[in-house]
Amino acid sequence: MWAARHYYYCLLLSLARDLYELSLQMEQAARDRARAEQSLSQEPLGYSVADEETEWLQSFLLLLFRSLKKQPPLLLDTVKNFCDLLNPLDQLGIYKFNPGIIGLGGLVSSIAGIVVVVYPQMKLRVR
């Protein structure tokens, strides 16, 4: 239990680092997009209340997708840490998972680790 608890805390800190790096990448992508839109200076064609309701979610998801597409090592590390998190959550009784889900998470995490070993450029480099 002691080892699982510390492993859990280590994974939470790793995920926090990944989220911080992701937020930095999203800020950079937003700045780049704003510069590109400013240079084009096109005005929107129409306005709809329905567009306003979902616009923030669509822009957030698009920004997230573009940021992760630019930084595959960040995506790989985040997926690996998230999959690793399943096991201590189950061991500590925080959330019970099906053994198949834990096995799938371990498989995905192992594949991500192998990719990092085979392709060293996929290792996450923090600032």
C-alpha positions, 0 to 999 in steps of 0.5 A, a space after each residue: 500500500 505504501 509503494 502504491 500510494 507513492 507511485 500514485 502521487 508520482 503519477 499525479 505530479 507527472 500528469 500535472 507536469 504534462 498539463 502544464 506543458 500542454 497549457 504552454 503549448 496551447 498558449 503558443 498555438 493561440 498566439 500563433 493563430 491570433 497572429 495569423 488571423 490578424 494578418 488575414 483580417 477577415 470578418 465573419 460572415 454570419 452570427 448565430 446564437 447556437 454558434 456562440 453556445 458551442 464556440 468555446 468548446 470547439 475552439 478549446 478542442 481545436 486548440 488542444 488537438 493542434 497543440 498535441 499534434 505539434 508535440 507528439 512526445 507530450 501526447 505520448 507521455 500524457 497517455 502513458 501516465 494516464 494509463 499507469 494511473 489506473 493500477 494504483 487507483 485500483 490498488 488503493 481502492 479509490 476507484 475499482 476497475 475491471 482487470 481487463 481495463 487495468 491490463 489494457 492500460 498496462 499494455 498501452 503504457 508498455 507500448 508507449 514506453 517501448 516507442 520512447 526507447 525505440 525512438 529517443 526523439 519521442 522522449 518528453 523534454 521539459 523546459 
